[in-house]
Amino acid sequence: MAGLDGTWQVHGRSGVLPPMIGVRKRISGTRGETLVGPVGMPFEVRGTELHYRAPFRGFVDVLELVDEDTARGRATFRGTEFALFDLERISER
């Protein structure tokens, strides 16, 4: 989804999440990665869902665009929600 392309800062809202300082999501077309420092966790973009690849299979972030620079997300594992987060676009591709 073109509306998700860019780099996003992650802000935890609630649930079981580690500190989100410096965590970003970089999205381009149907692929992307969540960056925790120098470590990238790759995912595939399917509509407004981010499906993580091995070794993180089973994790899916479900996004809802609020406007072109803000999104709300639900972190799930095998269909069970475990955290809520917000995304703020910090750059476009």
mmCIF file as gemmi writes it, N, C-alpha and C atoms, coordinates in Angstrom:
data_model
loop_
_atom_site.group_PDB
_atom_site.id
_atom_site.type_symbol
_atom_site.label_atom_id
_atom_site.label_alt_id
_atom_site.label_comp_id
_atom_site.label_asym_id
_atom_site.label_entity_id
_atom_site.label_seq_id
_atom_site.pdbx_PDB_ins_code
_atom_site.Cartn_x
_atom_site.Cartn_y
_atom_site.Cartn_z
_atom_site.occupancy
_atom_site.B_iso_or_equiv
_atom_site.pdbx_formal_charge
_atom_site.auth_seq_id
_atom_site.auth_asym_id
_atom_site.pdbx_PDB_model_num
ATOM 1 N N . MET Axp A 1 ? 0.85 -1.181 0 1 0 ? 1 A 1
ATOM 2 C CA . MET Axp A 1 ? 0 0 0 1 0 ? 1 A 1
ATOM 3 C C . MET Axp A 1 ? 0.887 1.232 0 1 0 ? 1 A 1
ATOM 4 N N . ALA Axp A 2 ? 0.766 2.072 -1.012 1 0 ? 2 A 1
ATOM 5 C CA . ALA Axp A 2 ? 1.621 3.246 -1.17 1 0 ? 2 A 1
ATOM 6 C C . ALA Axp A 2 ? 1.518 4.191 0.014 1 0 ? 2 A 1
ATOM 7 N N . GLY Axp A 3 ? 0.355 4.257 0.665 1 0 ? 3 A 1
ATOM 8 C CA . GLY Axp A 3 ? 0.174 5.144 1.805 1 0 ? 3 A 1
ATOM 9 C C . GLY Axp A 3 ? 1.064 4.826 2.98 1 0 ? 3 A 1
ATOM 10 N N . LEU Axp A 4 ? 1.641 3.632 3.029 1 0 ? 4 A 1
ATOM 11 C CA . LEU Axp A 4 ? 2.516 3.247 4.134 1 0 ? 4 A 1
ATOM 12 C C . LEU Axp A 4 ? 3.993 3.464 3.826 1 0 ? 4 A 1
ATOM 13 N N . ASP Axp A 5 ? 4.329 3.746 2.578 1 0 ? 5 A 1
ATOM 14 C CA . ASP Axp A 5 ? 5.739 3.906 2.213 1 0 ? 5 A 1
ATOM 15 C C . ASP Axp A 5 ? 6.396 5.009 3.03 1 0 ? 5 A 1
ATOM 16 N N . GLY Axp A 6 ? 7.609 4.727 3.499 1 0 ? 6 A 1
ATOM 17 C CA . GLY Axp A 6 ? 8.38 5.712 4.244 1 0 ? 6 A 1
ATOM 18 C C . GLY Axp A 6 ? 8.976 5.098 5.492 1 0 ? 6 A 1
ATOM 19 N N . THR Axp A 7 ? 9.515 5.965 6.331 1 0 ? 7 A 1
ATOM 20 C CA . THR Axp A 7 ? 10.086 5.548 7.608 1 0 ? 7 A 1
ATOM 21 C C . THR Axp A 7 ? 9.216 6.104 8.718 1 0 ? 7 A 1
ATOM 22 N N . TRP Axp A 8 ? 8.88 5.248 9.666 1 0 ? 8 A 1
ATOM 23 C CA . TRP Axp A 8 ? 7.95 5.576 10.741 1 0 ? 8 A 1
ATOM 24 C C . TRP Axp A 8 ? 8.623 5.375 12.099 1 0 ? 8 A 1
ATOM 25 N N . GLN Axp A 9 ? 8.399 6.307 13.01 1 0 ? 9 A 1
ATOM 26 C CA . GLN Axp A 9 ? 8.835 6.168 14.398 1 0 ? 9 A 1
ATOM 27 C C . GLN Axp A 9 ? 7.728 5.426 15.145 1 0 ? 9 A 1
ATOM 28 N N . VAL Axp A 10 ? 8.101 4.458 15.983 1 0 ? 10 A 1
ATOM 29 C CA . VAL Axp A 10 ? 7.133 3.673 16.742 1 0 ? 10 A 1
ATOM 30 C C . VAL Axp A 10 ? 7.032 4.217 18.164 1 0 ? 10 A 1
ATOM 31 N N . HIS Axp A 11 ? 5.799 4.401 18.635 1 0 ? 11 A 1
ATOM 32 C CA . HIS Axp A 11 ? 5.528 4.855 20.001 1 0 ? 11 A 1
ATOM 33 C C . HIS Axp A 11 ? 4.585 3.843 20.648 1 0 ? 11 A 1
ATOM 34 N N . GLY Axp A 12 ? 5.033 3.159 21.695 1 0 ? 12 A 1
ATOM 35 C CA . GLY Axp A 12 ? 4.185 2.195 22.384 1 0 ? 12 A 1
ATOM 36 C C . GLY Axp A 12 ? 3.055 2.895 23.127 1 0 ? 12 A 1
ATOM 37 N N . ARG Axp A 13 ? 1.855 2.31 23.084 1 0 ? 13 A 1
ATOM 38 C CA . ARG Axp A 13 ? 0.693 2.847 23.805 1 0 ? 13 A 1
ATOM 39 C C . ARG Axp A 13 ? 0.353 2.007 25.02 1 0 ? 13 A 1
ATOM 40 N N . SER Axp A 14 ? 0.265 0.688 24.828 1 0 ? 14 A 1
ATOM 41 C CA . SER Axp A 14 ? -0.076 -0.198 25.938 1 0 ? 14 A 1
ATOM 42 C C . SER Axp A 14 ? 0.266 -1.631 25.569 1 0 ? 14 A 1
ATOM 43 N N . GLY Axp A 15 ? 0.282 -2.48 26.59 1 0 ? 15 A 1
ATOM 44 C CA . GLY Axp A 15 ? 0.524 -3.892 26.352 1 0 ? 15 A 1
ATOM 45 C C . GLY Axp A 15 ? 1.959 -4.292 26.617 1 0 ? 15 A 1
ATOM 46 N N . VAL Axp A 16 ? 2.289 -5.467 26.13 1 0 ? 16 A 1
ATOM 47 C CA . VAL Axp A 16 ? 3.597 -6.056 26.373 1 0 ? 16 A 1
ATOM 48 C C . VAL Axp A 16 ? 4.541 -5.668 25.233 1 0 ? 16 A 1
ATOM 49 N N . LEU Axp A 17 ? 5.246 -4.567 25.434 1 0 ? 17 A 1
ATOM 50 C CA . LEU Axp A 17 ? 6.244 -4.113 24.458 1 0 ? 17 A 1
ATOM 51 C C . LEU Axp A 17 ? 7.488 -3.684 25.21 1 0 ? 17 A 1
ATOM 52 N N . PRO Axp A 18 ? 8.658 -3.934 24.633 1 0 ? 18 A 1
ATOM 53 C CA . PRO Axp A 18 ? 9.881 -3.39 25.245 1 0 ? 18 A 1
ATOM 54 C C . PRO Axp A 18 ? 9.895 -1.882 25.041 1 0 ? 18 A 1
ATOM 55 N N . PRO Axp A 19 ? 10.823 -1.164 25.677 1 0 ? 19 A 1
ATOM 56 C CA . PRO Axp A 19 ? 10.925 0.277 25.402 1 0 ? 19 A 1
ATOM 57 C C . PRO Axp A 19 ? 11.092 0.519 23.899 1 0 ? 19 A 1
ATOM 58 N N . MET Axp A 20 ? 10.368 1.496 23.365 1 0 ? 20 A 1
ATOM 59 C CA . MET Axp A 20 ? 10.35 1.728 21.924 1 0 ? 20 A 1
ATOM 60 C C . MET Axp A 20 ? 11.289 2.852 21.484 1 0 ? 20 A 1
ATOM 61 N N . ILE Axp A 21 ? 12.213 3.238 22.331 1 0 ? 21 A 1
ATOM 62 C CA . ILE Axp A 21 ? 13.149 4.314 21.998 1 0 ? 21 A 1
ATOM 63 C C . ILE Axp A 21 ? 13.997 3.889 20.802 1 0 ? 21 A 1
ATOM 64 N N . GLY Axp A 22 ? 13.945 4.678 19.739 1 0 ? 22 A 1
ATOM 65 C CA . GLY Axp A 22 ? 14.743 4.402 18.558 1 0 ? 22 A 1
ATOM 66 C C . GLY Axp A 22 ? 14.194 3.315 17.637 1 0 ? 22 A 1
ATOM 67 N N . VAL Axp A 23 ? 13.007 2.785 17.917 1 0 ? 23 A 1
ATOM 68 C CA . VAL Axp A 23 ? 12.431 1.746 17.064 1 0 ? 23 A 1
ATOM 69 C C . VAL Axp A 23 ? 11.712 2.41 15.896 1 0 ? 23 A 1
ATOM 70 N N . ARG Axp A 24 ? 12.018 1.94 14.681 1 0 ? 24 A 1
ATOM 71 C CA . ARG Axp A 24 ? 11.426 2.498 13.465 1 0 ? 24 A 1
ATOM 72 C C . ARG Axp A 24 ? 10.936 1.367 12.567 1 0 ? 24 A 1
ATOM 73 N N . LYS Axp A 25 ? 10.014 1.709 11.684 1 0 ? 25 A 1
ATOM 74 C CA . LYS Axp A 25 ? 9.568 0.799 10.635 1 0 ? 25 A 1
ATOM 75 C C . LYS Axp A 25 ? 9.865 1.474 9.301 1 0 ? 25 A 1
ATOM 76 N N . ARG Axp A 26 ? 10.557 0.759 8.436 1 0 ? 26 A 1
ATOM 77 C CA . ARG Axp A 26 ? 10.87 1.263 7.1 1 0 ? 26 A 1
ATOM 78 C C . ARG Axp A 26 ? 10.08 0.424 6.111 1 0 ? 26 A 1
ATOM 79 N N . ILE Axp A 27 ? 9.215 1.09 5.314 1 0 ? 27 A 1
ATOM 80 C CA . ILE Axp A 27 ? 8.307 0.382 4.411 1 0 ? 27 A 1
ATOM 81 C C . ILE Axp A 27 ? 8.471 0.904 2.991 1 0 ? 27 A 1
ATOM 82 N N . SER Axp A 28 ? 8.533 -0.04 2.043 1 0 ? 28 A 1
ATOM 83 C CA . SER Axp A 28 ? 8.616 0.308 0.624 1 0 ? 28 A 1
ATOM 84 C C . SER Axp A 28 ? 7.844 -0.751 -0.16 1 0 ? 28 A 1
ATOM 85 N N . GLY Axp A 29 ? 6.676 -0.345 -0.669 1 0 ? 29 A 1
ATOM 86 C CA . GLY Axp A 29 ? 5.866 -1.271 -1.454 1 0 ? 29 A 1
ATOM 87 C C . GLY Axp A 29 ? 5.341 -2.412 -0.618 1 0 ? 29 A 1
ATOM 88 N N . THR Axp A 30 ? 5.699 -3.637 -1.019 1 0 ? 30 A 1
ATOM 89 C CA . THR Axp A 30 ? 5.183 -4.822 -0.323 1 0 ? 30 A 1
ATOM 90 C C . THR Axp A 30 ? 6.169 -5.401 0.686 1 0 ? 30 A 1
ATOM 91 N N . ARG Axp A 31 ? 7.223 -4.657 0.987 1 0 ? 31 A 1
ATOM 92 C CA . ARG Axp A 31 ? 8.241 -5.148 1.922 1 0 ? 31 A 1
ATOM 93 C C . ARG Axp A 31 ? 8.636 -4.051 2.898 1 0 ? 31 A 1
ATOM 94 N N . GLY Axp A 32 ? 9.202 -4.494 4.003 1 0 ? 32 A 1
ATOM 95 C CA . GLY Axp A 32 ? 9.699 -3.537 4.98 1 0 ? 32 A 1
ATOM 96 C C . GLY Axp A 32 ? 10.433 -4.249 6.089 1 0 ? 32 A 1
ATOM 97 N N . GLU Axp A 33 ? 10.829 -3.469 7.085 1 0 ? 33 A 1
ATOM 98 C CA . GLU Axp A 33 ? 11.497 -4.03 8.244 1 0 ? 33 A 1
ATOM 99 C C . GLU Axp A 33 ? 11.283 -3.123 9.441 1 0 ? 33 A 1
ATOM 100 N N . THR Axp A 34 ? 11.235 -3.735 10.606 1 0 ? 34 A 1
ATOM 101 C CA . THR Axp A 34 ? 11.229 -3.003 11.86 1 0 ? 34 A 1
ATOM 102 C C . THR Axp A 34 ? 12.669 -2.953 12.319 1 0 ? 34 A 1
ATOM 103 N N . LEU Axp A 35 ? 13.159 -1.756 12.595 1 0 ? 35 A 1
ATOM 104 C CA . LEU Axp A 35 ? 14.55 -1.561 12.986 1 0 ? 35 A 1
ATOM 105 C C . LEU Axp A 35 ? 14.635 -1.262 14.469 1 0 ? 35 A 1
ATOM 106 N N . VAL Axp A 36 ? 15.401 -2.079 15.168 1 0 ? 36 A 1
ATOM 107 C CA . VAL Axp A 36 ? 15.704 -1.861 16.577 1 0 ? 36 A 1
ATOM 108 C C . VAL Axp A 36 ? 17.206 -1.66 16.622 1 0 ? 36 A 1
ATOM 109 N N . GLY Axp A 37 ? 17.624 -0.387 16.638 1 0 ? 37 A 1
ATOM 110 C CA . GLY Axp A 37 ? 19.044 -0.091 16.476 1 0 ? 37 A 1
ATOM 111 C C . GLY Axp A 37 ? 19.466 -0.575 15.102 1 0 ? 37 A 1
ATOM 112 N N . PRO Axp A 38 ? 20.567 -1.34 15.021 1 0 ? 38 A 1
ATOM 113 C CA . PRO Axp A 38 ? 21.033 -1.822 13.715 1 0 ? 38 A 1
ATOM 114 C C . PRO Axp A 38 ? 20.358 -3.118 13.259 1 0 ? 38 A 1
ATOM 115 N N . VAL Axp A 39 ? 19.533 -3.705 14.108 1 0 ? 39 A 1
ATOM 116 C CA . VAL Axp A 39 ? 18.911 -4.997 13.799 1 0 ? 39 A 1
ATOM 117 C C . VAL Axp A 39 ? 17.579 -4.789 13.08 1 0 ? 39 A 1
ATOM 118 N N . GLY Axp A 40 ? 17.418 -5.458 11.932 1 0 ? 40 A 1
ATOM 119 C CA . GLY Axp A 40 ? 16.19 -5.367 11.161 1 0 ? 40 A 1
ATOM 120 C C . GLY Axp A 40 ? 15.388 -6.657 11.215 1 0 ? 40 A 1
ATOM 121 N N . MET Axp A 41 ? 14.08 -6.534 11.424 1 0 ? 41 A 1
ATOM 122 C CA . MET Axp A 41 ? 13.176 -7.682 11.419 1 0 ? 41 A 1
ATOM 123 C C . MET Axp A 41 ? 12.28 -7.534 10.194 1 0 ? 41 A 1
ATOM 124 N N . PRO Axp A 42 ? 12.5 -8.327 9.132 1 0 ? 42 A 1
ATOM 125 C CA . PRO Axp A 42 ? 11.78 -8.152 7.865 1 0 ? 42 A 1
ATOM 126 C C . PRO Axp A 42 ? 10.322 -8.594 7.931 1 0 ? 42 A 1
ATOM 127 N N . PHE Axp A 43 ? 9.497 -7.897 7.147 1 0 ? 43 A 1
ATOM 128 C CA . PHE Axp A 43 ? 8.09 -8.264 7.03 1 0 ? 43 A 1
ATOM 129 C C . PHE Axp A 43 ? 7.594 -8.011 5.623 1 0 ? 43 A 1
ATOM 130 N N . GLU Axp A 44 ? 6.448 -8.617 5.306 1 0 ? 44 A 1
ATOM 131 C CA . GLU Axp A 44 ? 5.749 -8.383 4.051 1 0 ? 44 A 1
ATOM 132 C C . GLU Axp A 44 ? 4.527 -7.533 4.348 1 0 ? 44 A 1
ATOM 133 N N . VAL Axp A 45 ? 4.231 -6.582 3.465 1 0 ? 45 A 1
ATOM 134 C CA . VAL Axp A 45 ? 3.058 -5.725 3.616 1 0 ? 45 A 1
ATOM 135 C C . VAL Axp A 45 ? 1.914 -6.356 2.827 1 0 ? 45 A 1
ATOM 136 N N . ARG Axp A 46 ? 0.812 -6.627 3.517 1 0 ? 46 A 1
ATOM 137 C CA . ARG Axp A 46 ? -0.391 -7.185 2.887 1 0 ? 46 A 1
ATOM 138 C C . ARG Axp A 46 ? -1.543 -6.265 3.259 1 0 ? 46 A 1
ATOM 139 N N . GLY Axp A 47 ? -1.845 -5.321 2.369 1 0 ? 47 A 1
ATOM 140 C CA . GLY Axp A 47 ? -2.863 -4.31 2.677 1 0 ? 47 A 1
ATOM 141 C C . GLY Axp A 47 ? -2.334 -3.406 3.777 1 0 ? 47 A 1
ATOM 142 N N . THR Axp A 48 ? -2.993 -3.436 4.931 1 0 ? 48 A 1
ATOM 143 C CA . THR Axp A 48 ? -2.521 -2.644 6.074 1 0 ? 48 A 1
ATOM 144 C C . THR Axp A 48 ? -2.016 -3.553 7.192 1 0 ? 48 A 1
ATOM 145 N N . GLU Axp A 49 ? -1.56 -4.746 6.816 1 0 ? 49 A 1
ATOM 146 C CA . GLU Axp A 49 ? -0.988 -5.665 7.783 1 0 ? 49 A 1
ATOM 147 C C . GLU Axp A 49 ? 0.475 -5.929 7.451 1 0 ? 49 A 1
ATOM 148 N N . LEU Axp A 50 ? 1.295 -5.999 8.489 1 0 ? 50 A 1
ATOM 149 C CA . LEU Axp A 50 ? 2.718 -6.292 8.342 1 0 ? 50 A 1
ATOM 150 C C . LEU Axp A 50 ? 2.954 -7.698 8.881 1 0 ? 50 A 1
ATOM 151 N N . HIS Axp A 51 ? 3.242 -8.641 7.983 1 0 ? 51 A 1
ATOM 152 C CA . HIS Axp A 51 ? 3.436 -10.049 8.343 1 0 ? 51 A 1
ATOM 153 C C . HIS Axp A 51 ? 4.935 -10.325 8.414 1 0 ? 51 A 1
ATOM 154 N N . TYR Axp A 52 ? 5.423 -10.603 9.609 1 0 ? 52 A 1
ATOM 155 C CA . TYR Axp A 52 ? 6.855 -10.817 9.809 1 0 ? 52 A 1
ATOM 156 C C . TYR Axp A 52 ? 7.295 -12.15 9.245 1 0 ? 52 A 1
ATOM 157 N N . ARG Axp A 53 ? 8.532 -12.173 8.743 1 0 ? 53 A 1
ATOM 158 C CA . ARG Axp A 53 ? 9.131 -13.379 8.185 1 0 ? 53 A 1
ATOM 159 C C . ARG Axp A 53 ? 9.954 -14.093 9.255 1 0 ? 53 A 1
ATOM 160 N N . ALA Axp A 54 ? 10.36 -15.306 8.955 1 0 ? 54 A 1
ATOM 161 C CA . ALA Axp A 54 ? 11.17 -16.104 9.887 1 0 ? 54 A 1
ATOM 162 C C . ALA Axp A 54 ? 12.392 -15.283 10.315 1 0 ? 54 A 1
ATOM 163 N N . PRO Axp A 55 ? 12.774 -15.336 11.541 1 0 ? 55 A 1
ATOM 164 C CA . PRO Axp A 55 ? 12.294 -16.213 12.609 1 0 ? 55 A 1
ATOM 165 C C . PRO Axp A 55 ? 11.128 -15.622 13.421 1 0 ? 55 A 1
ATOM 166 N N . PHE Axp A 56 ? 10.474 -14.595 12.906 1 0 ? 56 A 1
ATOM 167 C CA . PHE Axp A 56 ? 9.392 -13.916 13.633 1 0 ? 56 A 1
ATOM 168 C C . PHE Axp A 56 ? 8.013 -14.261 13.073 1 0 ? 56 A 1
ATOM 169 N N . ARG Axp A 57 ? 7.914 -15.357 12.316 1 0 ? 57 A 1
ATOM 170 C CA . ARG Axp A 57 ? 6.64 -15.802 11.751 1 0 ? 57 A 1
ATOM 171 C C . ARG Axp A 57 ? 5.583 -15.925 12.843 1 0 ? 57 A 1
ATOM 172 N N . GLY Axp A 58 ? 4.361 -15.519 12.513 1 0 ? 58 A 1
ATOM 173 C CA . GLY Axp A 58 ? 3.278 -15.552 13.484 1 0 ? 58 A 1
ATOM 174 C C . GLY Axp A 58 ? 2.957 -14.173 14.035 1 0 ? 58 A 1
ATOM 175 N N . PHE Axp A 59 ? 3.954 -13.268 13.986 1 0 ? 59 A 1
ATOM 176 C CA . PHE Axp A 59 ? 3.726 -11.887 14.415 1 0 ? 59 A 1
ATOM 177 C C . PHE Axp A 59 ? 3.152 -11.082 13.256 1 0 ? 59 A 1
ATOM 178 N N . VAL Axp A 60 ? 2.093 -10.336 13.521 1 0 ? 60 A 1
ATOM 179 C CA . VAL Axp A 60 ? 1.462 -9.476 12.52 1 0 ? 60 A 1
ATOM 180 C C . VAL Axp A 60 ? 1.102 -8.157 13.189 1 0 ? 60 A 1
ATOM 181 N N . ASP Axp A 61 ? 1.503 -7.052 12.568 1 0 ? 61 A 1
ATOM 182 C CA . ASP Axp A 61 ? 1.071 -5.721 12.996 1 0 ? 61 A 1
ATOM 183 C C . ASP Axp A 61 ? -0.095 -5.312 12.11 1 0 ? 61 A 1
ATOM 184 N N . VAL Axp A 62 ? -1.212 -4.981 12.728 1 0 ? 62 A 1
ATOM 185 C CA . VAL Axp A 62 ? -2.407 -4.55 12.01 1 0 ? 62 A 1
ATOM 186 C C . VAL Axp A 62 ? -2.498 -3.041 12.154 1 0 ? 62 A 1
ATOM 187 N N . LEU Axp A 63 ? -2.447 -2.317 11.02 1 0 ? 63 A 1
ATOM 188 C CA . LEU Axp A 63 ? -2.391 -0.859 11.042 1 0 ? 63 A 1
ATOM 189 C C . LEU Axp A 63 ? -3.688 -0.222 10.569 1 0 ? 63 A 1
ATOM 190 N N . GLU Axp A 64 ? -3.94 0.967 11.091 1 0 ? 64 A 1
ATOM 191 C CA . GLU Axp A 64 ? -5.053 1.807 10.647 1 0 ? 64 A 1
ATOM 192 C C . GLU Axp A 64 ? -4.488 3.207 10.443 1 0 ? 64 A 1
ATOM 193 N N . LEU Axp A 65 ? -4.507 3.683 9.188 1 0 ? 65 A 1
ATOM 194 C CA . LEU Axp A 65 ? -4.021 5.034 8.917 1 0 ? 65 A 1
ATOM 195 C C . LEU Axp A 65 ? -5.006 6.052 9.48 1 0 ? 65 A 1
ATOM 196 N N . VAL Axp A 66 ? -4.491 6.982 10.279 1 0 ? 66 A 1
ATOM 197 C CA . VAL Axp A 66 ? -5.306 8.063 10.842 1 0 ? 66 A 1
ATOM 198 C C . VAL Axp A 66 ? -5.299 9.227 9.857 1 0 ? 66 A 1
ATOM 199 N N . ASP Axp A 67 ? -4.112 9.555 9.358 1 0 ? 67 A 1
ATOM 200 C CA . ASP Axp A 67 ? -3.92 10.528 8.291 1 0 ? 67 A 1
ATOM 201 C C . ASP Axp A 67 ? -2.632 10.131 7.577 1 0 ? 67 A 1
ATOM 202 N N . GLU Axp A 68 ? -2.141 10.94 6.658 1 0 ? 68 A 1
ATOM 203 C CA . GLU Axp A 68 ? -0.982 10.487 5.866 1 0 ? 68 A 1
ATOM 204 C C . GLU Axp A 68 ? 0.309 10.36 6.664 1 0 ? 68 A 1
ATOM 205 N N . ASP Axp A 69 ? 0.371 10.946 7.857 1 0 ? 69 A 1
ATOM 206 C CA . ASP Axp A 69 ? 1.59 10.874 8.659 1 0 ? 69 A 1
ATOM 207 C C . ASP Axp A 69 ? 1.415 10.179 10.006 1 0 ? 69 A 1
ATOM 208 N N . THR Axp A 70 ? 0.256 9.593 10.253 1 0 ? 70 A 1
ATOM 209 C CA . THR Axp A 70 ? -0.029 8.949 11.538 1 0 ? 70 A 1
ATOM 210 C C . THR Axp A 70 ? -0.796 7.653 11.313 1 0 ? 70 A 1
ATOM 211 N N . ALA Axp A 71 ? -0.424 6.629 12.063 1 0 ? 71 A 1
ATOM 212 C CA . ALA Axp A 71 ? -1.152 5.358 12.023 1 0 ? 71 A 1
ATOM 213 C C . ALA Axp A 71 ? -1.231 4.797 13.432 1 0 ? 71 A 1
ATOM 214 N N . ARG Axp A 72 ? -2.264 4.001 13.663 1 0 ? 72 A 1
ATOM 215 C CA . ARG Axp A 72 ? -2.418 3.275 14.923 1 0 ? 72 A 1
ATOM 216 C C . ARG Axp A 72 ? -2.203 1.806 14.612 1 0 ? 72 A 1
ATOM 217 N N . GLY Axp A 73 ? -1.576 1.1 15.537 1 0 ? 73 A 1
ATOM 218 C CA . GLY Axp A 73 ? -1.287 -0.299 15.279 1 0 ? 73 A 1
ATOM 219 C C . GLY Axp A 73 ? -1.636 -1.212 16.437 1 0 ? 73 A 1
ATOM 220 N N . ARG Axp A 74 ? -1.938 -2.46 16.061 1 0 ? 74 A 1
ATOM 221 C CA . ARG Axp A 74 ? -2.158 -3.536 17.024 1 0 ? 74 A 1
ATOM 222 C C . ARG Axp A 74 ? -1.142 -4.624 16.728 1 0 ? 74 A 1
ATOM 223 N N . ALA Axp A 75 ? -0.318 -4.952 17.716 1 0 ? 75 A 1
ATOM 224 C CA . ALA Axp A 75 ? 0.646 -6.031 17.563 1 0 ? 75 A 1
ATOM 225 C C . ALA Axp A 75 ? -0.032 -7.332 17.951 1 0 ? 75 A 1
ATOM 226 N N . THR Axp A 76 ? 0.041 -8.333 17.062 1 0 ? 76 A 1
ATOM 227 C CA . THR Axp A 76 ? -0.595 -9.618 17.339 1 0 ? 76 A 1
ATOM 228 C C . THR Axp A 76 ? 0.41 -10.754 17.142 1 0 ? 76 A 1
ATOM 229 N N . PHE Axp A 77 ? 0.135 -11.857 17.827 1 0 ? 77 A 1
ATOM 230 C CA . PHE Axp A 77 ? 0.893 -13.084 17.614 1 0 ? 77 A 1
ATOM 231 C C . PHE Axp A 77 ? -0.114 -14.205 17.447 1 0 ? 77 A 1
ATOM 232 N N . ARG Axp A 78 ? -0.104 -14.812 16.262 1 0 ? 78 A 1
ATOM 233 C CA . ARG Axp A 78 ? -1.051 -15.879 15.91 1 0 ? 78 A 1
ATOM 234 C C . ARG Axp A 78 ? -2.487 -15.474 16.213 1 0 ? 78 A 1
ATOM 235 N N . GLY Axp A 79 ? -2.804 -14.211 15.876 1 0 ? 79 A 1
ATOM 236 C CA . GLY Axp A 79 ? -4.169 -13.716 15.997 1 0 ? 79 A 1
ATOM 237 C C . GLY Axp A 79 ? -4.54 -13.122 17.339 1 0 ? 79 A 1
ATOM 238 N N . THR Axp A 80 ? -3.663 -13.218 18.333 1 0 ? 80 A 1
ATOM 239 C CA . THR Axp A 80 ? -3.947 -12.672 19.659 1 0 ? 80 A 1
ATOM 240 C C . THR Axp A 80 ? -3.225 -11.339 19.836 1 0 ? 80 A 1
ATOM 241 N N . GLU Axp A 81 ? -3.988 -10.297 20.133 1 0 ? 81 A 1
ATOM 242 C CA . GLU Axp A 81 ? -3.41 -8.97 20.349 1 0 ? 81 A 1
ATOM 243 C C . GLU Axp A 81 ? -2.643 -8.94 21.669 1 0 ? 81 A 1
ATOM 244 N N . PHE Axp A 82 ? -1.423 -8.365 21.636 1 0 ? 82 A 1
ATOM 245 C CA . PHE Axp A 82 ? -0.657 -8.252 22.87 1 0 ? 82 A 1
ATOM 246 C C . PHE Axp A 82 ? -0.163 -6.84 23.143 1 0 ? 82 A 1
ATOM 247 N N . ALA Axp A 83 ? -0.343 -5.907 22.205 1 0 ? 83 A 1
ATOM 248 C CA . ALA Axp A 83 ? 0.096 -4.532 22.442 1 0 ? 83 A 1
ATOM 249 C C . ALA Axp A 83 ? -0.532 -3.587 21.428 1 0 ? 83 A 1
ATOM 250 N N . LEU Axp A 84 ? -0.574 -2.308 21.814 1 0 ? 84 A 1
ATOM 251 C CA . LEU Axp A 84 ? -1.029 -1.238 20.933 1 0 ? 84 A 1
ATOM 252 C C . LEU Axp A 84 ? 0.109 -0.232 20.783 1 0 ? 84 A 1
ATOM 253 N N . PHE Axp A 85 ? 0.214 0.356 19.576 1 0 ? 85 A 1
ATOM 254 C CA . PHE Axp A 85 ? 1.276 1.325 19.324 1 0 ? 85 A 1
ATOM 255 C C . PHE Axp A 85 ? 0.801 2.35 18.302 1 0 ? 85 A 1
ATOM 256 N N . ASP Axp A 86 ? 1.519 3.451 18.239 1 0 ? 86 A 1
ATOM 257 C CA . ASP Axp A 86 ? 1.264 4.486 17.238 1 0 ? 86 A 1
ATOM 258 C C . ASP Axp A 86 ? 2.491 4.61 16.35 1 0 ? 86 A 1
ATOM 259 N N . LEU Axp A 87 ? 2.27 5.006 15.104 1 0 ? 87 A 1
ATOM 260 C CA . LEU Axp A 87 ? 3.352 5.279 14.163 1 0 ? 87 A 1
ATOM 261 C C . LEU Axp A 87 ? 3.276 6.731 13.729 1 0 ? 87 A 1
ATOM 262 N N . GLU Axp A 88 ? 4.436 7.365 13.66 1 0 ? 88 A 1
ATOM 263 C CA . GLU Axp A 88 ? 4.549 8.736 13.171 1 0 ? 88 A 1
ATOM 264 C C . GLU Axp A 88 ? 5.551 8.738 12.022 1 0 ? 88 A 1
ATOM 265 N N . ARG Axp A 89 ? 5.097 9.163 10.838 1 0 ? 89 A 1
ATOM 266 C CA . ARG Axp A 89 ? 5.991 9.167 9.665 1 0 ? 89 A 1
ATOM 267 C C . ARG Axp A 89 ? 7.096 10.21 9.888 1 0 ? 89 A 1
ATOM 268 N N . ILE Axp A 90 ? 8.342 9.775 9.708 1 0 ? 90 A 1
ATOM 269 C CA . ILE Axp A 90 ? 9.47 10.691 9.87 1 0 ? 90 A 1
ATOM 270 C C . ILE Axp A 90 ? 10.161 10.981 8.545 1 0 ? 90 A 1
ATOM 271 N N . SER Axp A 91 ? 9.879 10.18 7.513 1 0 ? 91 A 1
ATOM 272 C CA . SER Axp A 91 ? 10.362 10.481 6.165 1 0 ? 91 A 1
ATOM 273 C C . SER Axp A 91 ? 9.576 9.667 5.155 1 0 ? 91 A 1
ATOM 274 N N . GLU Axp A 92 ? 9.559 10.16 3.914 1 0 ? 92 A 1
ATOM 275 C CA . GLU Axp A 92 ? 8.879 9.458 2.835 1 0 ? 92 A 1
ATOM 276 C C . GLU Axp A 92 ? 9.909 8.88 1.901 1 0 ? 92 A 1
ATOM 277 N N . ARG Axp A 93 ? 9.503 7.848 1.166 1 0 ? 93 A 1
ATOM 278 C CA . ARG Axp A 93 ? 10.393 7.261 0.16 1 0 ? 93 A 1
ATOM 279 C C . ARG Axp A 93 ? 10.083 7.854 -1.169 1 0 ? 93 A 1
